[in-house]
Amino acid sequence: MTIERLRRRVAFEAARLIYAREETQYGRAKLRAVRRFTAGEIKPEDMPCNREIRGHLRAFDRAAPDEQRRLMSDPAAMGESAESAEAATWCGVAPSDRFRVYELLLLPLEHVAQPIDVHPEGDVLYHSLQVFELAREMRPYDEEFLLAALLHDVGKAIDRRDHVEAGLAALEGFISPRTAWLIEHHVEALALREGTLGVRVRRRLETSEDFEELLLLCDCDRRGRMTGVAVPDVQEAIDQIRQLSDECGD
């Protein structure tokens, strides 16, 4: 088996493990997939990246239920699907699938630690759920604002060097432009509250009609760093947003 073909098969199997909820971490899923296909070692540079795995996850979401079951249970289907899903994008996924996308992006955050001096609460998922609960207290009717609160740090499980860009890339097509704007600028809002943001950037942010909500999101972000606080689990948070969406007729 060529390295490229092995890479595609590992990416597909890792995605299958995550989609079947047998794993929640990309790294562990890739290691299990490698052990399935080769007894030897694979160089780090030959391992599939998380973006490739997400491509397969998108393909699973687009598949009909019968096709999903076939992919989950029939190893013979893997080669064909690994080839066809390699270039998959978020485009074309039914709107109802967006909640599954949110879940898949949120779950790995449980294993992403943060600096204890600024995040004594611990992992990114616990922080995100705290921020979501605080946002619900402020704007329980605003789905776009609540999604920004819940999803603002999903990129930290993808690329810690630029989690905002990574998160927005993963969410492209599954959130509104307003939610994307709030996520895009939440780090700048933190700098504004800390008094370190430049005047020009502040003025640019202030021209947005969503500037007030951006500051509210920032305040939730800063307050959502407590230990021992009760929060909903991922599915409960998503169900709350789904219910709000249904009530609004979305």
Salt bridges, closest charged atoms under 4 A:
GLU4 OE2 - ARG8 NH1 3.76
GLU13 OE2 - ARG16 NH2 2.86
GLU13 OE1 - ARG36 NH1 2.83
GLU22 OE2 - ARG16 NH1 3.51
GLU22 OE1 - ARG32 NH2 3.38
GLU23 OE1 - ARG28 NE 3.45
GLU23 OE2 - ARG32 NH1 3.21
GLU52 OE2 - ARG7 NH2 2.57
ASP66 OD1 - ARG69 NH2 2.10
GLU67 OE2 - ARG70 NH2 2.78
GLU83 OE2 - ARG5 NH1 3.49
GLU83 OE2 - ARG8 NH2 2.78
GLU103 OE2 - ARG21 NH2 2.80
GLU103 OE1 - ARG100 NH1 3.05
GLU121 OE2 - HIS119 ND1 2.59
GLU121 OE2 - HIS127 ND1 3.35
GLU133 OE2 - ARG136 NE 3.21
ASP142 OD2 - ARG178 NH2 2.81
GLU143 OE2 - ARG98 NH2 2.84
GLU144 OE1 - ARG178 NH1 2.96
ASP153 OD2 - HIS127 NE2 3.69
ASP153 OD2 - HIS152 NE2 3.21
ASP153 OD2 - LYS156 NZ 3.40
ASP153 OD1 - HIS163 NE2 3.22
ASP153 OD1 - HIS186 NE2 3.58
ASP159 OD1 - ARG161 NE 3.12
GLU184 OE1 - HIS185 NE2 3.78
GLU188 OE1 - HIS185 ND1 2.54
GLU188 OE2 - ARG204 NH2 3.60
GLU206 OE2 - ARG202 NE 2.62
ASP210 OD1 - ARG178 NE 2.79
GLU212 OE2 - ARG139 NH2 3.26
GLU213 OE2 - ARG139 NH2 3.61
ASP219 OD1 - ARG193 NE 2.97
ASP221 OD1 - HIS127 NE2 2.85
ASP221 OD1 - HIS152 NE2 3.84
ASP221 OD1 - ARG225 NH2 3.37
ASP239 OD1 - ARG242 NE 3.93
ASP250 OD2 - ARG98 NH2 3.32
